[in-house]
Amino acid sequence: MGMWLIPALIAITIIAAISLVSTLKIAKMTSKRESEKDTPISETVEEYATMLNPIFWVYGIFLLFLGIMIFYYWSKTGY
């Protein structure tokens, strides 16, 4: 096993879980819509638009695991 296999599997699992939950929430909202017109944007989305963006979550998770791997490599080799 390579050094990146376990962190990559963990990152893939976390990203897949976040994506699944987001998709299910959106599907639930879409099925509850009563009319064909667009519904207004909720205040939560307006206030925290960047925090709810999955791309930022992916970057955050990537940077977290990159930091963990750098720390692990540094502590193992001493460089």
C-alpha positions in Angstrom: 0.0 0.0 0.0 1.2 3.4 -0.9 1.4 6.3 1.5 -1.6 8.1 -0.2 -4.0 5.2 -0.4 -5.6 5.4 3.0 -5.9 9.2 3.1 -7.3 9.1 -0.5 -9.9 6.5 0.5 -10.9 8.6 3.5 -11.2 11.8 1.5 -13.2 10.0 -1.2 -15.6 8.6 1.4 -16.1 12.0 3.1 -16.7 13.8 -0.3 -19.1 11.0 -1.4 -21.1 11.2 1.8 -21.3 15.1 1.7 -22.4 14.8 -2.0 -25.0 12.2 -1.2 -26.5 14.2 1.6 -26.6 17.4 -0.5 -28.2 15.6 -3.4 -30.8 14.0 -1.2 -31.7 17.4 0.4 -32.0 19.0 -3.0 -34.2 16.2 -4.3 -36.4 16.4 -1.3 -36.7 20.2 -1.8 -37.5 19.7 -5.5 -40.2 17.2 -4.8 -41.8 19.4 -2.2 -42.1 22.4 -4.5 -45.7 23.2 -5.0 -45.5 25.2 -8.2 -43.4 25.3 -11.4 -42.2 28.8 -10.5 -38.8 29.2 -8.8 -39.0 29.5 -5.1 -37.2 32.3 -3.3 -33.6 31.7 -2.0 -33.6 30.9 1.7 -31.9 33.3 4.0 -29.4 30.6 5.1 -28.2 30.2 1.6 -27.9 33.9 1.0 -25.9 34.4 4.2 -23.6 31.3 3.9 -23.3 30.9 0.1 -19.6 30.0 0.2 -19.9 27.7 3.2 -22.6 25.6 1.4 -20.6 25.3 -1.8 -19.3 21.7 -2.3 -16.2 22.9 -4.1 -15.0 24.7 -1.0 -15.6 21.6 1.0 -13.5 19.6 -1.4 -10.6 22.1 -1.2 -10.8 22.2 2.6 -10.8 18.4 2.9 -7.9 18.2 0.4 -5.8 20.8 2.3 -6.6 19.0 5.6 -5.3 15.7 4.4 -2.4 17.3 2.6 -1.4 18.8 6.0 -1.8 15.5 7.7 0.4 13.8 5.2 3.1 16.4 5.3 3.1 16.2 9.1 3.2 12.4 9.0 6.1 12.5 6.5 7.9 15.1 8.6 7.5 13.1 11.8 8.6 9.9 10.2 11.7 11.1 8.4 12.6 14.1 10.5 13.0 16.4 7.4 
